[in-house]
Amino acid sequence: MQRKLNVGDWVEVRGKDEILSTLDGKGQLDGMPFMPEMFRYCGQRFQVYKRAHKTCDYTTSYPYHTRRLGETVHLETRCDGEAHDGCQAGCLLYWKLAWLKPAAGDPKKVAALTTDGSFGGDVNAASRTGCSESEVWANTQVTDQKVGAPKFVCQATQVPYATKALAWWDLRQYIEDYSSGNVGPGRIVSGLIYSTYYHLSQAGIGLGPAMRWFYDKFHPVWGGTLFPRKPGLIPVGQPTPSGTLNLQPGELVRVKSHEEILKTVDSENKNRGMYWDAELVPYCGGTYRVLKRVTKLIDEKTATMVEMKNPCIILDSVVCQARYSQCRMLCPKSMYPYWREIWLERVEAKAGEVDAAERERTTDLSPCQH
């Protein structure tokens, strides 16, 4: 198999036994777990969504950084949390090249995704190296001896062990962003311009207010947003408002304007603990479909399940594009952002109402707001 795959290349996920033969006793390859949620894709064909040559690491404290990955790609497949106590984060899965092979035949005849969760076969059938499917399942969690509670093992929690350090100023990553097809030259240039502009505005040389004013006045004229890293209008320590729409999957919503949302978050950009991130700004004013309500997810720092006091919303095809994230520019991880209902408004379904970002999956499949 070719050593590097580009966006759009067709691949087939290898069979279960072939994949099991690549894994160690922990069900991992080079520190990256093959998770039970991935077995359902065996034998199916996909186009490469992104080359996962780097990824964000949210297991550490802020500011987060990207880390280097080798021989890994993203397909348009996400974890449904079945083997991880129903985690609802919906992370984009990592696929090592050893788990894939070139797709043969007519690429249009792509097998439909199975949705019933049935993997088939004998889950106790051992592979050639002694790792069985049942062991892959068993390795999804370990017991924390100090508190007696389970800690989960998944691709997101294992990022530090499957990657190497990557400096944000290493220009080779941006060359690979382009050569792999992950992003076009326009996105790279605009990202570098924004990063330079932002750091100059924060340099303490007295230009910050003027630069942010200029950005707000002229960037919208070119079809852009207001300055994405504007602080909220509520003083820290004062309560932030809530809103309840009881949104359900399939409903259409419109994201409120950036100005309206800033009235709901404090000066640290938080609403009842949920961070309003700059990566959400490009979606302001757009109309999207609710994908699901999120009530629990695995905290990547602690590897434990977190129950949300206030459910949040994930929108279909709305993902982090890593356009404004410090030290993580153009990360292809494409996490789903989480939305407070007070940042959204329900709209009636009308012909032509749904935003283009909802009709066509963005080529920049979303930030961590834990």
C-alpha positions as CSV (number, residue, x, y, z in Angstrom):
1,M,0.0,0.0,0.0
2,Q,1.2,3.5,-0.7
3,R,2.9,5.1,2.3
4,K,0.8,8.3,2.2
5,L,-2.8,8.7,1.1
6,N,-4.3,12.0,-0.1
7,V,-7.8,13.4,0.3
8,G,-10.2,11.7,-2.1
9,D,-8.2,8.4,-2.4
10,W,-10.4,5.3,-2.2
11,V,-9.6,2.7,0.4
12,E,-11.2,-0.5,1.8
13,V,-11.1,-1.3,5.5
14,R,-9.4,-4.7,6.0
15,G,-11.2,-7.7,7.4
16,K,-11.5,-8.2,11.1
17,D,-8.8,-11.0,11.3
18,E,-6.4,-8.9,9.2
19,I,-6.8,-6.0,11.6
20,L,-6.5,-8.1,14.7
21,S,-3.2,-9.5,13.4
22,T,-1.7,-5.9,13.5
23,L,-2.6,-5.2,17.1
24,D,-0.7,-5.8,20.3
25,G,-2.1,-7.3,23.5
26,K,-3.8,-3.9,24.3
27,G,-5.5,-3.8,21.0
28,Q,-3.3,-1.0,19.8
29,L,-0.9,-0.3,16.9
30,D,1.9,2.2,17.6
31,G,-0.1,3.4,20.6
32,M,-3.3,4.0,18.7
33,P,-6.3,1.8,19.8
34,F,-8.4,0.0,17.3
35,M,-11.8,0.4,19.0
36,P,-14.8,-1.9,19.0
37,E,-16.8,0.8,17.3
38,M,-14.6,0.4,14.2
39,F,-15.4,-3.3,13.5
40,R,-18.6,-2.4,11.8
41,Y,-16.6,-0.7,9.0
42,C,-14.6,-3.8,8.1
43,G,-14.9,-4.6,4.4
44,Q,-16.4,-1.3,3.5
45,R,-15.0,1.3,1.2
46,F,-14.5,5.0,1.7
47,Q,-12.7,8.0,0.3
48,V,-10.0,9.6,2.5
49,Y,-11.5,12.6,4.2
50,K,-8.2,14.0,5.6
51,R,-4.6,12.9,6.1
52,A,-4.2,12.7,9.9
53,H,-0.6,13.8,9.9
54,K,-1.2,15.9,13.0
55,T,-3.9,16.2,15.6
56,C,-5.0,18.3,18.6
57,D,-4.1,17.0,22.0
58,Y,-6.8,17.9,24.6
59,T,-5.4,15.7,27.3
60,T,-3.2,18.5,28.6
61,S,-3.9,21.9,30.1
62,Y,-4.6,25.0,27.9
63,P,-3.1,26.2,25.7
64,Y,-3.5,23.0,23.6
65,H,-1.1,22.0,20.9
66,T,-1.0,19.7,17.9
67,R,1.1,16.6,17.8
68,R,2.5,14.6,14.9
69,L,0.9,11.4,13.7
70,G,2.4,8.9,11.2
71,E,0.7,6.6,8.7
72,T,-2.8,7.6,9.7
73,V,-5.9,9.1,7.9
74,H,-9.4,10.1,8.7
75,L,-12.3,8.6,6.8
76,E,-15.8,10.0,7.2
77,T,-16.5,7.7,10.1
78,R,-17.2,8.7,13.6
79,C,-17.3,6.9,16.9
80,D,-20.8,6.2,18.2
81,G,-19.6,5.4,21.8
82,E,-21.2,2.0,21.9
83,A,-18.1,0.4,23.6
84,H,-17.5,3.5,25.8
85,D,-20.6,3.7,27.9
86,G,-22.5,5.7,25.2
87,C,-20.1,8.7,25.0
88,Q,-21.8,11.2,22.7
89,A,-18.7,13.2,21.5
90,G,-18.9,11.7,18.1
91,C,-15.1,11.8,17.5
92,L,-13.7,11.4,14.0
93,L,-11.9,8.0,13.9
94,Y,-8.2,7.5,13.2
95,W,-7.3,4.8,10.8
96,K,-3.8,3.5,10.6
97,L,-2.7,2.6,7.0
98,A,-2.1,-1.0,8.1
99,W,-5.9,-1.3,8.7
100,L,-6.7,-0.2,5.1
101,K,-6.0,-1.4,1.6
102,P,-6.5,0.2,-1.8
103,A,-10.1,-0.1,-3.0
104,A,-10.5,-2.2,-6.2
105,G,-13.2,-2.0,-8.7
106,D,-15.8,0.6,-9.3
107,P,-15.5,3.3,-6.5
108,K,-19.1,4.2,-6.9
109,K,-20.2,0.9,-5.5
110,V,-19.4,1.9,-1.9
111,A,-20.9,-0.4,0.7
112,A,-23.7,1.2,2.7
113,L,-22.8,1.8,6.4
114,T,-24.4,-0.7,8.8
115,T,-26.3,0.9,11.6
116,D,-27.5,-2.0,13.7
117,G,-24.3,-2.4,15.6
118,S,-23.9,-6.1,14.6
119,F,-20.3,-7.0,13.9
120,G,-20.9,-10.6,13.1
121,G,-18.5,-13.5,13.7
122,D,-17.2,-15.0,16.9
123,V,-16.0,-12.3,19.3
124,N,-13.7,-14.8,21.0
125,A,-11.9,-15.8,17.9
126,A,-8.2,-15.2,18.5
127,S,-6.0,-13.5,15.9
128,R,-2.6,-14.7,14.8
129,T,-0.9,-12.5,17.4
130,G,-3.2,-13.5,20.3
131,C,-5.4,-10.4,20.4
132,S,-9.0,-11.2,20.0
133,E,-12.1,-9.1,19.5
134,S,-13.2,-9.7,23.1
135,E,-9.8,-8.4,24.2
136,V,-10.3,-5.3,22.1
137,W,-13.6,-4.8,24.0
138,A,-12.0,-5.5,27.3
139,N,-9.3,-2.9,26.8
140,T,-11.8,0.0,26.4
141,Q,-11.6,0.7,30.1
142,V,-9.4,0.2,33.2
143,T,-10.2,0.6,36.9
144,D,-8.7,3.5,38.8
145,Q,-7.5,1.8,41.9
146,K,-7.6,5.1,43.9
147,V,-11.3,5.7,43.4
148,G,-12.5,2.4,42.1
149,A,-14.1,4.1,39.1
150,P,-13.5,3.2,35.5
151,K,-11.2,5.1,33.2
152,F,-11.8,4.9,29.5
153,V,-9.3,4.1,26.9
154,C,-10.1,5.4,23.4
155,Q,-8.3,7.0,20.5
156,A,-8.9,10.5,22.0
157,T,-7.4,9.7,25.5
158,Q,-4.5,7.9,23.9
159,V,-3.3,10.8,21.6
160,P,-0.2,11.5,23.7
161,Y,1.0,7.9,23.4
162,A,0.3,7.5,19.7
163,T,1.9,10.8,18.6
164,K,5.1,12.9,18.8
165,A,5.6,16.6,19.7
166,L,5.0,19.0,16.9
167,A,6.0,22.7,17.1
168,W,3.5,25.2,15.7
169,W,6.2,27.0,13.8
170,D,7.3,23.8,12.0
171,L,6.5,24.9,8.4
172,R,6.6,21.3,7.1
173,Q,3.2,20.6,8.6
174,Y,1.6,23.4,6.5
175,I,3.3,22.1,3.4
176,E,1.8,18.7,4.1
177,D,-1.6,20.3,4.8
178,Y,-1.5,21.5,1.2
179,S,0.2,18.6,-0.5
180,S,-2.2,16.1,1.1
181,G,-5.3,18.0,-0.1
182,N,-6.4,18.7,3.5
183,V,-6.8,22.4,2.8
184,G,-6.3,24.7,-0.2
185,P,-3.7,27.5,-0.5
186,G,-6.3,30.2,0.3
187,R,-7.1,28.7,3.7
188,I,-3.4,28.4,4.5
189,V,-2.6,32.0,3.5
190,S,-5.6,33.4,5.4
191,G,-4.7,31.4,8.4
192,L,-1.2,32.7,8.5
193,I,-2.4,36.2,8.0
194,Y,-4.9,35.9,10.8
195,S,-2.3,34.4,13.1
196,T,0.2,37.2,12.5
197,Y,-2.5,39.8,12.8
198,Y,-3.8,38.3,16.1
199,H,-0.4,38.0,17.7
200,L,0.5,41.6,16.7
201,S,-2.8,42.8,18.3
202,Q,-1.8,41.0,21.5
203,A,1.8,42.1,21.6
204,G,1.2,45.0,24.0
205,I,2.6,47.7,21.7
206,G,-0.6,49.8,21.9
207,L,-2.0,48.7,18.5
208,G,-4.4,46.1,19.8
209,P,-7.6,48.2,20.0
210,A,-7.0,49.9,16.7
211,M,-6.3,46.6,15.0
212,R,-9.4,45.0,16.3
213,W,-11.5,48.0,15.3
214,F,-10.0,47.8,11.8
215,Y,-10.8,44.1,11.6
216,D,-14.4,44.7,12.7
217,K,-14.9,47.5,10.2
218,F,-13.4,46.0,7.1
219,H,-13.3,42.2,7.4
220,P,-17.1,41.9,7.1
221,V,-16.9,44.0,3.9
222,W,-14.8,41.1,2.3
223,G,-17.4,38.6,3.4
224,G,-15.7,37.7,6.7
225,T,-16.7,37.8,10.4
226,L,-16.1,40.2,13.2
227,F,-12.9,39.8,15.2
228,P,-13.4,36.2,16.3
229,R,-11.8,36.5,19.8
230,K,-14.0,39.1,21.3
231,P,-14.7,38.8,25.1
232,G,-18.2,38.3,26.4
233,L,-20.1,41.3,27.9
234,I,-21.0,39.8,31.3
235,P,-18.5,40.3,34.1
236,V,-16.9,37.2,35.5
237,G,-18.7,36.1,38.6
238,Q,-22.1,37.3,37.5
239,P,-24.7,34.6,36.4
240,T,-25.0,33.9,32.7
241,P,-28.4,33.4,31.1
242,S,-29.9,30.1,30.0
243,G,-32.4,29.2,27.3
244,T,-34.5,26.1,26.9
245,L,-35.7,25.1,23.4
246,N,-35.8,21.3,24.0
247,L,-34.3,20.8,20.5
248,Q,-34.5,17.4,19.0
249,P,-32.5,15.7,16.3
250,G,-33.6,16.7,12.8
251,E,-34.9,20.2,13.7
252,L,-33.7,23.2,11.9
253,V,-32.0,26.0,13.9
254,R,-30.3,29.3,13.1
255,V,-27.2,30.3,15.0
256,K,-27.6,33.7,16.5
257,S,-25.3,36.6,15.5
258,H,-21.9,37.0,17.1
259,E,-23.1,40.2,18.9
260,E,-26.1,38.4,20.4
261,I,-24.1,35.5,21.7
262,L,-21.5,37.8,23.3
263,K,-24.4,39.1,25.5
264,T,-24.8,35.5,26.9
265,V,-21.2,34.8,27.9
266,D,-18.9,36.4,30.5
267,S,-15.6,38.1,29.8
268,E,-13.9,34.7,29.8
269,N,-16.3,33.6,27.1
270,K,-18.2,31.1,29.2
271,N,-21.8,30.4,29.6
272,R,-22.5,28.2,32.7
273,G,-19.1,26.5,32.2
274,M,-19.4,26.0,28.4
275,Y,-16.8,27.9,26.5
276,W,-17.7,30.0,23.5
277,D,-14.8,29.5,21.1
278,A,-13.7,31.5,18.2
279,E,-14.0,28.4,16.0
280,L,-17.8,28.7,16.3
281,V,-17.9,32.3,14.9
282,P,-17.9,31.4,11.2
283,Y,-21.2,29.6,11.8
284,C,-23.0,32.6,13.2
285,G,-26.1,33.4,11.2
286,G,-26.2,30.1,9.4
287,T,-29.0,27.6,9.4
288,Y,-28.3,24.0,10.3
289,R,-30.0,20.8,11.4
290,V,-29.7,19.4,14.9
291,L,-27.7,16.2,14.9
292,K,-28.2,15.2,18.6
293,R,-28.5,16.3,22.2
294,V,-25.4,15.6,24.3
295,T,-25.7,14.7,28.0
296,K,-22.4,12.8,28.6
297,L,-19.0,12.4,27.1
298,I,-15.5,11.3,28.1
299,D,-13.3,14.0,29.5
300,E,-10.0,13.5,27.6
301,K,-7.9,14.9,30.4
302,T,-9.2,12.5,33.1
303,A,-10.4,9.7,30.8
304,T,-13.6,9.6,32.9
305,M,-17.3,10.0,31.9
306,V,-18.7,13.5,32.5
307,E,-22.4,14.0,32.9
308,M,-23.5,17.4,31.7
309,K,-25.6,19.5,34.1
310,N,-27.2,21.2,31.1
311,P,-27.5,19.3,27.8
312,C,-25.9,20.9,24.8
313,I,-26.5,20.5,21.1
314,I,-24.4,19.2,18.2
315,L,-25.3,20.4,14.7
316,D,-25.0,18.3,11.6
317,S,-21.9,19.0,9.5
318,V,-20.8,21.8,11.8
319,V,-17.2,21.1,12.8
320,C,-14.1,22.9,14.1
321,Q,-12.0,24.1,11.2
322,A,-9.0,25.1,13.3
323,R,-8.9,28.6,11.7
324,Y,-8.3,30.6,14.8
325,S,-6.9,28.2,17.4
326,Q,-3.5,29.2,18.9
327,C,-0.8,26.6,18.1
328,R,-3.3,24.3,16.4
329,M,-3.9,25.9,13.1
330,L,-5.5,23.6,10.4
331,C,-5.7,20.6,12.7
332,P,-7.8,18.0,10.7
333,K,-9.4,16.4,13.9
334,S,-12.7,18.0,13.0
335,M,-14.3,17.9,16.5
336,Y,-18.0,18.7,16.9
337,P,-18.5,21.9,18.8
338,Y,-21.1,22.0,21.5
339,W,-23.8,24.6,21.4
340,R,-25.9,26.1,24.3
341,E,-29.6,26.3,23.3
342,I,-29.5,30.0,24.1
343,W,-27.1,30.5,21.2
344,L,-29.6,29.0,18.8
345,E,-33.1,29.8,17.6
346,R,-35.6,27.3,16.1
347,V,-36.7,28.1,12.5
348,E,-39.4,26.7,10.3
349,A,-38.3,24.3,7.5
350,K,-38.7,26.0,4.2
351,A,-37.3,25.3,0.7
352,G,-33.9,26.8,0.4
353,E,-33.7,27.6,4.1
354,V,-31.0,25.2,5.0
355,D,-27.5,26.7,4.8
356,A,-25.1,25.4,2.2
357,A,-23.0,24.1,5.1
358,E,-25.9,21.8,6.0
359,R,-26.7,20.7,2.4
360,E,-23.1,19.9,1.5
361,R,-20.7,18.5,4.0
362,T,-17.9,21.1,4.5
363,T,-14.5,20.1,3.2
364,D,-13.2,21.2,6.6
365,L,-15.0,18.5,8.6
366,S,-15.1,20.8,14.7
367,P,-13.0,22.8,19.1
368,C,-12.8,21.2,22.3
369,Q,-15.0,23.1,24.9
370,H,-14.5,20.8,27.9
